[in-house]
Amino acid sequence: MNRKTLVLPAVIGLLAPVLAACGGTDSGSDNGDAIVVGTTDVFTASKDAPAPLDPAYAYDVGTWNVLRQTVQTLMVQPRGEGDPVPEAAQSCGFTDSGNERYACTLREGLKFANGDPVTAADVKYSIDRARALKADSGVFALLSTIDTVETQGDREVIFHLKTADATFPFKLSTPVAGIVDPDVYAKDKLRDGFEVDGSGPYTLKAEVKDDQLVSAVFTKNPDYKGSLTVNNDKVELRNFTDADAMGAALADGDIDLMTRTMTPEQIQKLSSDSDDTVDLVDMSGLEIRYLAFNTDAPAVRSKAVRQAMAQVIDRGELVSKVYGSQAEPLYSLVPASITGHSNAFFNKYGEPSTAKAKALLNKAGITTPVKLTLHYTTDHYGAATKKEFELLKKQLNDSGLFDVDVQGTPWATFRPAEQKGEYDVYGMGWFPDFPDADNYLAPFLDKDNFLGSPYANSTIRNTLIPESRRAADRLSASGSLTDIQDIVANDVPVLPLWQGKQYVAAGDDVTGTAYALNSSSTLQLWELGRGVSG
């Protein structure tokens, strides 16, 4: 078989971190016939984040890559695109015309991996626990529209919402709504470490060294009952220090598939090579990257400074010089092809202009050059991040209006520092929790937002977000969504930069790669199998 690049229909791309460096690249023989998946994600238990795999805390692509395999949710995102479908639930749906009462019936015979039955009371316990713990990751905000959770018998769960929320079925498909065993997960405390227990398609065996997860082996759960078809008996998630080591392991046949994060150079090489043993799966992704601001920090407190940065930065040059065809400029938090997208930043600022930026600063009485440090994470979004921030520095400094330095920090330090407000300006990425414009806006702008940002706009929070959620037909929410994006472009609490594709590279005997990532770009390991190469 000739090596091929597969281009899939629009599948959404989302976020963020996991899994530590594991030095060896031996074959997966210790795990029998496990399909071995490589990643460069780093996942660490630390003083600031001691419970990285607790569903009530985890809030990034990497941790969700683990939880989606092991912890069952009432709903699940389907293959490719579309509305979520029942998973632990037999059926779910709104029972009123106002989208404020949502009821689910559990499947019969559900069991946790330890044999305990899964009941409606366990669902209520899990949801109430996540809401009450209010972990500083901010993931609990996905459940913010819930007022109360009611049970009727062992299989009926009813969610009473504070306000209409047409996106609620999607939220029940995310790991924060995962069903956990009350005997294992304390009500008032996060579960430290790397153990995970659930009723999902796999059980997890984690090997930990120096507070890092260095091996994650997923074994098919014989008691699993749900909507998913599990096409393998075992998958190993293996960790590499960098993309080059991961790529070499794939070329040597020591791993079967590699995911995030490949370098732009690797992707370009795989796209053009005539290698007949590796397939590159090219997915239309909706990962976004952006600059975020601590709007209380003196250096960027003035809106004019943030607007001037928006006016100077050249997204086209950034994409072409760093990511090439693997990304495209982004002029809103909401990516293109998501219903409700608006090119709000381009509409306001147009093409990059130093003269316009200077006029903004002069009008506000800002002395130039404005001294800033741009912070980025060195090990969470790929090796190209450093090159990206060096180019941002050059663009801003070449304007003569800014005196910018850049500083890179490992994710385990970067994320807590950002949450504590220690950075004035910092780079972040986002992969959607679910494929809806609401999930590119509310997590950054609503109360208890993901960034811990001090920025607050009452019109967005009290009127536009609730208004947009009342629309079951998401196209009819476009007016409210566009208004939100226009306010963001004017106030610039965040500055969108680019949106990127998703890639999976696999040996040509691996099947199911077209569905290895869901519409939130998290892994669906149950889709993988082995076929016949050649």
Phi and psi in degrees as a GROMACS rama.xvg file:
@    title "Ramachandran Plot"
@    xaxis  label "Phi"
@    yaxis  label "Psi"
@TYPE xy
-74.4402  142.652  ASN-2
-61.0986  139.18  ARG-3
-136.89  154.453  LYS-4
-103.437  122.656  THR-5
-98.3355  125.763  LEU-6
-107.025  117.939  VAL-7
-95.2016  161.998  LEU-8
-62.499  166.741  PRO-9
-53.013  111.729  ALA-10
-120.819  136.54  VAL-11
-72.0301  145.673  ILE-12
-109.604  116.435  GLY-13
-102.129  -172.808  LEU-14
-40.1694  0.566508  LEU-15
160.835  -144.095  ALA-16
-107.964  164.774  PRO-17
-177.775  -179.032  VAL-18
52.7158  134.907  LEU-19
-83.8388  165.916  ALA-20
-70.5627  130.967  ALA-21
-121.391  117.893  CYS-22
-63.5639  -40.7724  GLY-23
-76.1592  154.257  GLY-24
-128.505  36.6314  THR-25
-67.0558  161.952  ASP-26
-66.419  168.472  SER-27
-84.2867  28.9488  GLY-28
-63.3228  -28.1295  SER-29
-63.6979  -20.4725  ASP-30
-110.798  33.3059  ASN-31
63.7984  -129.762  GLY-32
-97.3357  33.2389  ASP-33
-58.9233  140.821  ALA-34
-78.5858  124.956  ILE-35
-102.893  123.214  VAL-36
-112.846  127.989  VAL-37
-95.5195  148.052  GLY-38
-151.044  153.622  THR-39
-104.665  3.57927  THR-40
-63.247  146.012  ASP-41
-114.945  130.334  VAL-42
-130.666  116.786  PHE-43
-129.026  138.496  THR-44
-93.287  125.043  ALA-45
-133.732  175.917  SER-46
-60.3358  -39.0276  LYS-47
-77.4185  -27.1268  ASP-48
-139.663  74.7094  ALA-49
-79.5538  -11.6856  PRO-50
-124.526  59.5792  ALA-51
-64.0042  -24.0715  PRO-52
-105.922  9.58652  LEU-53
-74.5947  126.291  ASP-54
-56.2669  -24.2955  PRO-55
-79.6957  -6.2083  ALA-56
-119.177  -43.5429  TYR-57
-56.2809  133.371  ALA-58
-155.345  59.8057  TYR-59
-159.866  166.065  ASP-60
-59.2468  -42.3207  VAL-61
-62.8985  -50.0632  GLY-62
-66.4444  -36.3597  THR-63
-67.5407  -26.7697  TRP-64
-60.2241  -31.9295  ASN-65
-80.8779  -47.7512  VAL-66
-69.0335  -34.2296  LEU-67
-65.373  -23.4791  ARG-68
-82.5004  -21.2684  GLN-69
-121.548  -30.0237  THR-70
-111.404  122.712  VAL-71
-82.2719  145.952  GLN-72
-119.133  159.443  THR-73
-61.1994  -39.3656  LEU-74
-120.051  163.215  MET-75
-143.225  146.982  VAL-76
-74.7997  138.946  GLN-77
-79.6519  172.508  PRO-78
-55.4352  135.988  ARG-79
64.0219  -129.128  GLY-80
-104.396  173.815  GLU-81
121.355  173.478  GLY-82
-71.9986  153.663  ASP-83
-63.8412  154.363  PRO-84
-123.434  159.037  VAL-85
-60.4474  142.323  PRO-86
-126.025  -82.3263  GLU-87
-68.7683  -26.1752  ALA-88
-81.2171  147.804  ALA-89
-81.7353  -35.2896  GLN-90
-157.543  152.717  SER-91
-148.603  152.752  CYS-92
176.648  159.156  GLY-93
-69.7106  139.353  PHE-94
-111.815  8.97777  THR-95
-136.628  165.298  ASP-96
-79.2422  -12.0219  SER-97
-99.7058  6.68596  GLY-98
56.4301  41.679  ASN-99
-121.06  -4.16784  GLU-100
-132.848  120.048  ARG-101
-126.365  124.701  TYR-102
-120.753  141.495  ALA-103
-130.656  144.029  CYS-104
-113.343  124.343  THR-105
-71.5684  153.511  LEU-106
-65.2711  153.585  ARG-107
-76.5368  143.796  GLU-108
78.199  15.7318  GLY-109
-65.0953  139.319  LEU-110
-136.22  144.684  LYS-111
-69.1654  162.214  PHE-112
-61.1499  -22.1288  ALA-113
-85.5638  1.84106  ASN-114
99.4787  -12.9129  GLY-115
-67.4593  141.201  ASP-116
-68.9353  148.228  PRO-117
-98.0163  123.792  VAL-118
-122.669  170.063  THR-119
-59.0073  -34.673  ALA-120
-62.6831  -34.0349  ALA-121
-67.9304  -37.7018  ASP-122
-62.5232  -48.8546  VAL-123
-59.7216  -44.3904  LYS-124
-58.5039  -45.0816  TYR-125
-64.9943  -45.6628  SER-126
-67.2764  -47.0441  ILE-127
-62.9388  -36.6026  ASP-128
-62.4659  -48.1767  ARG-129
-62.9827  -39.2331  ALA-130
-67.5741  -37.6422  ARG-131
-76.8651  -36.5744  ALA-132
-68.6235  -31.9138  LEU-133
45.9144  57.2069  LYS-134
-58.3788  147.928  ALA-135
-71.9708  -3.43427  ASP-136
-67.6148  -22.1101  SER-137
86.4064  2.32945  GLY-138
-65.053  -26.8827  VAL-139
-60.6731  -21.7238  PHE-140
-63.2294  -20.7208  ALA-141
-62.8195  -21.6709  LEU-142
-104.055  17.0241  LEU-143
-68.8136  -20.8424  SER-144
-84.6759  -3.69896  THR-145
-75.456  133.298  ILE-146
-94.9032  -61.5236  ASP-147
-140.839  157.432  THR-148
-117.377  127.568  VAL-149
-117.69  146.7  GLU-150
-119.548  148.729  THR-151
-132.837  105.308  GLN-152
71.6288  -162.754  GLY-153
-86.2071  -11.8431  ASP-154
-125.093  -4.39303  ARG-155
-107.73  128.335  GLU-156
-125.924  131.436  VAL-157
-125.346  126.725  ILE-158
-103.627  120.209  PHE-159
-98.6867  120.187  HIS-160
-97.1314  150.825  LEU-161
-70.1182  -32.2501  LYS-162
-153.028  161.98  THR-163
-57.6613  138.17  ALA-164
-149.076  92.5276  ASP-165
-66.994  -16.5693  ALA-166
-88.196  0.307054  THR-167
-58.4094  -40.3778  PHE-168
-57.6418  -36.1882  PRO-169
-64.3117  -39.5437  PHE-170
-65.9847  -31.6643  LYS-171
-73.3748  -7.74935  LEU-172
-94.1938  -1.32019  SER-173
-94.4344  152.847  THR-174
-58.7174  -23.9957  PRO-175
-63.4084  -22.5157  VAL-176
-94.4472  13.9352  ALA-177
-64.7968  146.088  GLY-178
-89.1014  120.263  ILE-179
-116.542  158.545  VAL-180
-84.4264  119.092  ASP-181
-58.1524  -22.6525  PRO-182
-74.1548  -15.5331  ASP-183
-113.324  -33.4601  VAL-184
-107.212  110.337  TYR-185
-63.0807  148.617  ALA-186
-68.2845  -36.1571  LYS-187
-112.654  16.4884  ASP-188
-152.335  139.453  LYS-189
-68.5001  153.201  LEU-190
-90.8894  107.577  ARG-191
-68.0576  155.552  ASP-192
90.1324  -156.144  GLY-193
-121.323  10.9149  PHE-194
-80.2374  141.685  GLU-195
-135.365  131.681  VAL-196
-129.177  130.816  ASP-197
-158.166  -161.585  GLY-198
-121.529  20.8339  SER-199
-77.2439  -173.158  GLY-200
-69.4132  -16.7544  PRO-201
-132.727  156.487  TYR-202
-101.806  159.1  THR-203
-118.269  133.624  LEU-204
-115.068  116.63  LYS-205
-109.233  132.4  ALA-206
-105.83  126.52  GLU-207
-120.742  136.805  VAL-208
-139.401  128.35  LYS-209
52.5548  44.5036  ASP-210
63.4934  23.1455  ASP-211
-124.873  145.316  GLN-212
-80.732  115.833  LEU-213
-109.984  -8.97722  VAL-214
-154.818  131.336  SER-215
-129.709  111.285  ALA-216
-111.802  122.227  VAL-217
-103.85  122.178  PHE-218
-114.159  135.11  THR-219
-52.8163  129.417  LYS-220
-85.0905  112.136  ASN-221
-66.9764  -19.0973  PRO-222
-95.9308  4.14182  ASP-223
-66.737  133.563  TYR-224
-132.52  119.986  LYS-225
-174.864  -165.085  GLY-226
-89.8688  -7.39495  SER-227
-89.6922  142.039  LEU-228
-98.5413  120.737  THR-229
-94.7787  116.34  VAL-230
-96.0696  7.60358  ASN-231
-148.961  167.143  ASN-232
-97.0388  -24.1617  ASP-233
-158.893  140.671  LYS-234
-134.456  135.184  VAL-235
-109.136  130.483  GLU-236
-98.9854  114.38  LEU-237
-111.989  141.393  ARG-238
-109.072  141.217  ASN-239
-127.217  150.229  PHE-240
-69.7565  -28.116  THR-241
-156.31  169.375  ASP-242
-67.5219  -32.4516  ALA-243
-64.4863  -43.5482  ASP-244
-64.1126  -39.3669  ALA-245
-64.8912  -43.0651  MET-246
-64.1561  -39.1497  GLY-247
-63.8851  -38.1456  ALA-248
-65.0239  -37.5715  ALA-249
-67.7046  -43.6385  LEU-250
-61.6711  -34.692  ALA-251
-84.2369  -4.9257  ASP-252
80.7378  13.048  GLY-253
-80.9848  -22.0493  ASP-254
-127.671  161.719  ILE-255
-98.9872  -23.6803  ASP-256
-155.747  144.114  LEU-257
-128.13  145.463  MET-258
-122.363  -133.23  THR-259
-71.1521  137.951  ARG-260
-125.349  119.016  THR-261
-81.4449  152.16  MET-262
-82.9587  156.743  THR-263
-55.4869  -36.2762  PRO-264
-65.7849  -41.7373  GLU-265
-61.5697  -45.435  GLN-266
-63.6565  -41.7643  ILE-267
-62.2834  -42.3592  GLN-268
-65.2416  -44.5384  LYS-269
-65.5266  -30.929  LEU-270
-70.0032  -30.5496  SER-271
-105.388  -16.0176  SER-272
-68.1602  156.345  ASP-273
-100.312  15.3185  SER-274
-55.1087  127.938  ASP-275
-100.052  12.5704  ASP-276
-112.118  -9.14166  THR-277
-126.112  132.259  VAL-278
-107.113  133.424  ASP-279
-103.611  120.504  LEU-280
-98.5238  118.379  VAL-281
-104.686  116.636  ASP-282
-116.708  136.869  MET-283
-66.5052  110.065  SER-284
-105.45  160.033  GLY-285
-125.469  35.2226  LEU-286
-68.7489  138.129  GLU-287
-124.242  155.545  ILE-288
-125.41  147.872  ARG-289
-158.43  161.356  TYR-290
-96.4411  137.863  LEU-291
-115.864  151.635  ALA-292
-123.216  138.687  PHE-293
-84.5034  96.4432  ASN-294
-70.415  -3.23985  THR-295
-91.5199  -12.3414  ASP-296
-71.7919  134.733  ALA-297
-53.6196  -38.489  PRO-298
-66.2395  -30.1228  ALA-299
-124.382  15.3659  VAL-300
-64.3367  -36.3088  ARG-301
-72.5627  128.106  SER-302
-58.598  -30.2137  LYS-303
-62.6905  -36.2137  ALA-304
-64.1705  -45.2521  VAL-305
-67.3838  -38.9622  ARG-306
-65.4353  -38.085  GLN-307
-65.1033  -38.4147  ALA-308
-62.8491  -41.9819  MET-309
-62.2839  -31.2241  ALA-310
-78.752  -26.4758  GLN-311
-90.3887  -41.2504  VAL-312
-62.761  131.495  ILE-313
-103.937  97.0635  ASP-314
-65.3218  -36.3901  ARG-315
-60.2132  -45.9591  GLY-316
-65.4429  -40.3352  GLU-317
-58.9939  -47.8427  LEU-318
-67.1797  -47.292  VAL-319
-65.941  -37.1252  SER-320
-84.344  -21.6634  LYS-321
-110.281  -43.8183  VAL-322
-116.744  -13.357  TYR-323
58.4039  -136.525  GLY-324
-74.1211  -2.3825  SER-325
-85.1216  -0.847727  GLN-326
-152.009  170.162  ALA-327
-146.669  152.579  GLU-328
-57.9525  147.183  PRO-329
-126.609  129.764  LEU-330
-117.713  23.984  TYR-331
-164.434  161.414  SER-332
-65.5406  -28.9015  LEU-333
-88.2761  121.066  VAL-334
-69.441  159.948  PRO-335
-62.4616  148.289  ALA-336
82.5695  -7.12757  SER-337
-90.5906  130.277  ILE-338
-55.5262  126.571  THR-339
103.381  -3.59122  GLY-340
-63.4116  141.61  HIS-341
-140.44  139.163  SER-342
-81.0487  57.8693  ASN-343
-61.1536  -41.7505  ALA-344
-69.4675  -38.647  PHE-345
-67.8974  -38.6309  PHE-346
-61.4115  -33.4221  ASN-347
-87.0288  -40.5515  LYS-348
-108.098  -20.1464  TYR-349
63.833  -146.696  GLY-350
-73.2832  154.629  GLU-351
-54.9043  137.622  PRO-352
-150.95  114.399  SER-353
-66.6147  -37.1439  THR-354
-62.3314  -43.512  ALA-355
-67.2911  -38.2074  LYS-356
-64.4722  -41.3311  ALA-357
-63.2167  -39.3907  LYS-358
-64.6889  -38.3435  ALA-359
-62.1944  -44.8877  LEU-360
-69.1384  -41.51  LEU-361
-62.8586  -42.7778  ASN-362
-61.7659  -33.8292  LYS-363
-87.6243  -1.71576  ALA-364
72.348  29.6674  GLY-365
-87.4055  126.168  ILE-366
-75.7234  134.112  THR-367
-112.563  154.771  THR-368
-77.7256  146.533  PRO-369
-81.9261  122.044  VAL-370
-87.4113  126.799  LYS-371
-143.352  155.023  LEU-372
-118.804  126.206  THR-373
-94.6937  122.32  LEU-374
-100.289  140.728  HIS-375
-141.172  160.857  TYR-376
-95.1257  135.801  THR-377
-83.182  -17.9539  THR-378
-135.648  23.0729  ASP-379
-118.02  -32.6556  HIS-380
-116.43  10.8597  TYR-381
106.311  160.772  GLY-382
-66.3264  -23.2247  ALA-383
-72.5754  -11.2378  ALA-384
-60.4471  -39.7326  THR-385
-60.9376  -46.2553  LYS-386
-62.0383  -38.9311  LYS-387
-60.0108  -45.3678  GLU-388
-74.8698  -29.1321  PHE-389
-65.0219  -36.7208  GLU-390
-72.5336  -39.1079  LEU-391
-59.094  -42.7717  LEU-392
-58.1913  -45.7905  LYS-393
-63.7387  -44.3037  LYS-394
-59.836  -46.231  GLN-395
-68.2434  -42.6107  LEU-396
-70.0749  -35.1439  ASN-397
-64.8818  -19.9959  ASP-398
-72.1322  -19.9414  SER-399
79.2039  -2.88748  GLY-400
-95.6857  -13.3248  LEU-401
-132.254  150.488  PHE-402
-121.705  93.5544  ASP-403
-110.331  138.21  VAL-404
-119.939  162.616  ASP-405
-124.881  150.15  VAL-406
-142.399  126.308  GLN-407
-101.374  141.821  GLY-408
-141.868  139.819  THR-409
-59.1162  148.541  PRO-410
-55.9399  -40.3089  TRP-411
-59.5323  -26.8535  ALA-412
-96.7391  -38.3944  THR-413
-60.696  -50.3381  PHE-414
-63.4982  -48.0759  ARG-415
-61.3255  -38.0211  PRO-416
-64.9644  -41.3513  ALA-417
-62.0075  -43.6861  GLU-418
-63.8805  -30.4985  GLN-419
-84.0771  -0.297697  LYS-420
79.4686  23.2361  GLY-421
-80.701  -14.152  GLU-422
-110.041  136.288  TYR-423
-76.2625  -44.6452  ASP-424
-136.312  134.027  VAL-425
-153.006  152.466  TYR-426
-95.0536  135.64  GLY-427
-137.15  163.023  MET-428
-123.34  163.818  GLY-429
-147.333  129.822  TRP-430
-113.856  136.546  PHE-431
-66.9255  141.647  PRO-432
-67.5875  -32.5124  ASP-433
-156.849  154.542  PHE-434
-82.027  76.4555  PRO-435
-148.915  145.755  ASP-436
-57.0055  -32.6599  ALA-437
-53.7422  -36.1068  ASP-438
-79.6055  -5.48491  ASN-439
-100.339  -3.68145  TYR-440
-118.39  -56.7352  LEU-441
-58.6664  -39.7956  ALA-442
-63.4205  -17.1507  PRO-443
-105.755  -20.0351  PHE-444
-120.809  -18.2698  LEU-445
-84.4002  172.536  ASP-446
-60.6027  148.099  LYS-447
57.9053  41.6384  ASP-448
-71.5753  158.9  ASN-449
-54.94  -36.948  PHE-450
-82.7207  -15.158  LEU-451
67.3967  28.3345  GLY-452
-70.3329  139.212  SER-453
-76.2914  -10.9238  PRO-454
-65.4121  132.701  TYR-455
-144.719  129.125  ALA-456
-122.522  116.179  ASN-457
-65.6837  -33.4909  SER-458
-64.6699  -42.7605  THR-459
-63.8091  -49.5159  ILE-460
-71.8283  -42.9954  ARG-461
-92.817  -20.995  ASN-462
-120.389  -57.0883  THR-463
-73.6955  -43.3677  LEU-464
-64.0913  -51.2643  ILE-465
-58.8631  -38.517  PRO-466
-62.8374  -42.844  GLU-467
-66.7927  -31.8024  SER-468
-75.7578  -15.7986  ARG-469
-75.4561  -14.9626  ARG-470
-88.1966  106.707  ALA-471
-65.636  -38.2427  ALA-472
-82.8006  107.388  ASP-473
-65.3892  -24.6689  ARG-474
-63.3735  -33.9536  LEU-475
-74.4572  -8.85756  SER-476
-88.0477  -2.05382  ALA-477
-59.1931  -35.6136  SER-478
-61.4395  -48.4937  GLY-479
-64.5928  -40.9219  SER-480
-64.9516  -40.0699  LEU-481
-64.8134  -40.3852  THR-482
-61.1773  -40.7233  ASP-483
-60.9236  -46.5584  ILE-484
-64.8395  -34.9014  GLN-485
-65.7983  -40.4671  ASP-486
-64.4364  -41.763  ILE-487
-62.671  -41.7784  VAL-488
-63.4511  -32.3642  ALA-489
-78.8099  -41.8971  ASN-490
-88.865  -25.7458  ASP-491
51.3309  56.0073  VAL-492
-73.2655  -22.6165  PRO-493
-138.172  155.439  VAL-494
-128.598  100.341  LEU-495
-65.1645  144.105  PRO-496
-117.329  -56.1234  LEU-497
-158.221  161.309  TRP-498
-120.722  145.342  GLN-499
-128.224  163.356  GLY-500
-82.9146  170.874  LYS-501
-116.439  146.582  GLN-502
-136.875  145.034  TYR-503
-131.09  132.792  VAL-504
-116.97  132.724  ALA-505
-145.724  152.735  ALA-506
-59.519  147.758  GLY-507
-75.0087  1.80593  ASP-508
-97.19  1.56756  ASP-509
-90.4006  127.857  VAL-510
-103.407  163.208  THR-511
82.7423  7.34604  GLY-512
-66.1443  -25.1445  THR-513
-62.738  -22.8188  ALA-514
-118.456  20.0654  TYR-515
-67.1565  -24.3533  ALA-516
-117.949  140.069  LEU-517
-89.3131  -171.155  ASN-518
-73.313  0.436247  SER-519
-114.656  12.7368  SER-520
65.4957  21.4877  SER-521
-98.2567  154.279  THR-522
-69.7309  142.286  LEU-523
-119.86  80.0894  GLN-524
-65.1406  -23.7794  LEU-525
-65.7027  -17.4586  TRP-526
-76.4239  -19.0152  GLU-527
-79.8572  143.927  LEU-528
-151.759  -174.263  GLY-529
-118.962  136.326  ARG-530
-119.415  -149.911  GLY-531
-113.499  121.046  VAL-532
-79.7115  165.335  SER-533
